[in-house]
């Protein structure tokens, strides 16, 4: 079996699709193969607090500044015709933060959905939310449902916002859904990977090809644990509010350098292998 570096992109963007670019972005775009972009990019948006601390600002200033990085990432991925983008916005563990910070984050999300709706519609983006949405404040739930309804007919990139999300919780929820379906039917067959995948929050989407984490932390933080089994991981020291289009293009370039073998080996590598010799021969 042979393996290519990356799958061919189904819908390919044109070189000028991003509009005006900086000299740095232009150099990066020249090196980027627009036919071999990841189908699904997932991002752990980390470093808002440290960004604010370095500037002697309150943490909420970092969160607000980070919305601009989210906007740039969303619009760039949509224009590059990447199929899906998942942003890790709020984890199930984040409820441990101070109530004032949580209240601000929820208010910021609602504000963002209202202000950015024209951008989402302009780029034909369809929204999905991953997580235990029914545990969120009622106002947030209403805004989430409204955003999904307004963008349901869009045919462009799928933007997934992981909200009150945890990878372990997602797998537990999927298993409970399967058990609920089987209740009273006397089914004793084993659960398959395909069956579990159909009950995940990301059902119907390709698994992430590329996972980006900002701020330099070397962990996945309970994010898409099932789905990132074969994702390429790119960690940058850049804090999320400083993550711009050039840094995103760098991540995509690094992805294209990777050899994706999914547990196999290249044909040329297999043919080059020499038989193992027994000791003494």
N, C-alpha and C positions, 0 to 999 in steps of 0.2 A: 504494500500500500504506500502510495506517495502522499506527501503532505506539503502544501504550499504555506508560505509565511502567513497569509491572511486570505479569507474568502473574498471573492469579487463583490463589490458593492452593487446592489440591485439597481438603484437609481443613482446616477453619477452627477455631481455638481460640476458646473463649468468653472474655469480658473478665476473668472471675475465675479463669482457669485457672492463674495463677501463685501463687494463694494470697495471704497477707498481703504487702503492698508498702509501701515507704517513700513519703513524700509526693513525693519527686523521681520515683520510678518511676511513681507514679500519674499525675503530670502528663505524663510521656512516653507512657504507655499510652493516655491520652486522645487523643493526637495520632496514634497508630499505627493504620493500617488493617490489621486482622488478616486481611483477604481478599487482601492484596497483599504478602505476605511472600515473601522469596526461597525458592526450593525447596531450594537448596544453599548453605550458608555455609562458607567456608574461612577458617582463621585461622592466621596466622604469629604464634606466641606468643613475642614477643621482649621482652627487658629484664630477665630474671631476675637476671643478673649485676650490672647497674647498680643494680637495686633493692637488692641485698645490699650493694654497695659504698657506696651512700649512707648505709647504716645501720651501716657498719663491721662487716659480717658476712661470713662465707665465702660463696662463690658458691653452694654447695650449699643454703644457707638460702633463697636466692632461688628455686631449683628447687623446694624443698619447699613454699614459700609459693605458688608458681604452681599447684600441684595444686588448691588451693581455687578459684582462678579457673577452672580447667578444669572442676571439678565444677559451679560455678554456670552456666557457659556451656552445658555439656552438658544439664543439667536444664532450663534456661530454653528452649533451642531445642527440646527434646523436648516440653515442655508447650505451646509455641507451634505445635506440629505442623509444624515445618520438616522436610522430607523427609530431608535429609542434612547432616551436619556433619563437616568434615575438619579435624583439628588436626595441625599440623606439629610433631612431637615430637622427631625426631632425623634429621638429614640425613646423606647419605653423606660430606659434608665434616666432620661433627662428630667423626669418628674422629681428627682432628688434635688434639683437645683432650687435656689430661693424662689419663693412664689412671685416676687416682683419681676424676676427675670423671665419666668415662665409666662406670666401675664403679658409681658412685653413681646415675647416671641409669638404668642398667639395673635396679638394685635397686629404685629408686623406682617404676619402671614396673611391676615385678612386684608390689610392695606395693600399688600403686594398683589393679591389676586384681583383686586378692583382696579389698581393702576395699570397692571400689565396685561389686562384682558385684550386691549387693542393690539398689542404686540403679538400675543398668542394667535389672535384671529388673522392678523396680517401674514403671519408665517405658517398658517394652516396647521397649528399645533393642537393635538388632542391631549387632554389632561386625564391622568389617572392618579389615584392616591393609594398608597400601599401602607397597611397597618391596621390597627384596631381603631378605626375612625369613630365607631359608636361610643368610645370612651372619652372623646374630646368634648369641650364645651359646646353647648347647643348652637351658639352663633357660628362657631368654626365649622361645625357639621353642615350647617345651612350653606355657608359660603363654598365649602368643598363640593357639595352636591350641585350647586348652581354653576360652578366652574366646569364640572364634568358635563352638565347638560348643555351649556353654551358652546362647548367645543366638541361635542359628540360627533358632529357631522364632518369635522375636519379630517383631511386625508394625508396630512404631512406627518412629521415626527410625533411620536408618543412621548409626552413628558410625564414621568412618574415622580411624584413627590412622596418620599417615605416619611410618614407622619405618625407619631406614636407607634413606631415600628421597631421590631426586634426580630432578628433572624431565627432565634430559637422559638419565639412566640409564633412566628409564621408557620414553622414546621408543626408545632403543637396544634395550631388552628387547623392546618390541613389534615392532620390525623384525626382530629375530632370530627371534622366534616365527613371524612370517609366512614368513621364509625357510626355517625348519625345516619348516613345513607344505608348502612348495612343493618341498622337496628330493626329487629323483627323479621329479617329475611333469612336468618340462619346461615349467612355466608361465612365460610371459614377459609376462603382462599387467601393467600399471602398478598400483602400490599406490594405493588410493583413501583419502580421509580417513575414510570409514565403516569400511573394513577396518582401518585403523590404530587407530581408536577402539575397535574390538571387542577389541583386544589390549592395551589399556592396563590398568593396575591398577584403574582406576575403571569398568571395563566394566559397563554396566547402570545407571549412575547419571547423573543430569542433570549437566551442567557447572555449576560454581559460578556463581551469579548475583552473589554478594558476596564479596569478599576483604577481610578485616580484617587490618591489621598494627598491632601495638602498638609502642610505644617511639619512634615518629616516624621510623624509617628509611624512605627512599623507594626501596625496591628489593623485588623479588619473591623473591630468594634461591633461585633454581632450584626453585621450588615450583609444581607443576601447570602447567608452561609451556604445554602443549597445551590444557588445559582452561580456563584463565582468559582465553582470547582475547577474550571479550566481557564478562568480569566487571567489575562496578563495584568500584573500589578505594577503601577507606576507611582512612586512616592516622590514628592517634591518638597523641598524645605520652604517653599513659598507659602506664606500664610494666606488663608482664603481671601481676605479683602484685597490682597495684592495679586491674585490670580487673574491674569488678563488673557486676551486672545492669543498672544504670542506663547504664553505658557501652555495653553491648551494645544496649540499646534505642535509644540515640543513633545507633549505627551503622545499625540497621534503619530509623530515621526518615530518615537521610540517604540511604539507598538508595532510599526511596520518593520522594525529591525528584528523582532522576535521570531523565532522558529516555533510554530505551534504544531505540536505532534500528538497531542491528546493521548499520551501514554505509548505511542508507537515510535518508530524510528524512520529516518529518511531512507529511500531505496538505495541511494548512493552510499550511505553509511553502512547499510546492511551488506551491500556487495563488497565493501572494503574490509569487512571483518575477516580475520584469519581464524581458522579452527584452533580450538584450545588444545595444547599439547600436554600429554600426561607427563608427570615428573619422571625424569630419566630418559625421555625420548628426544 
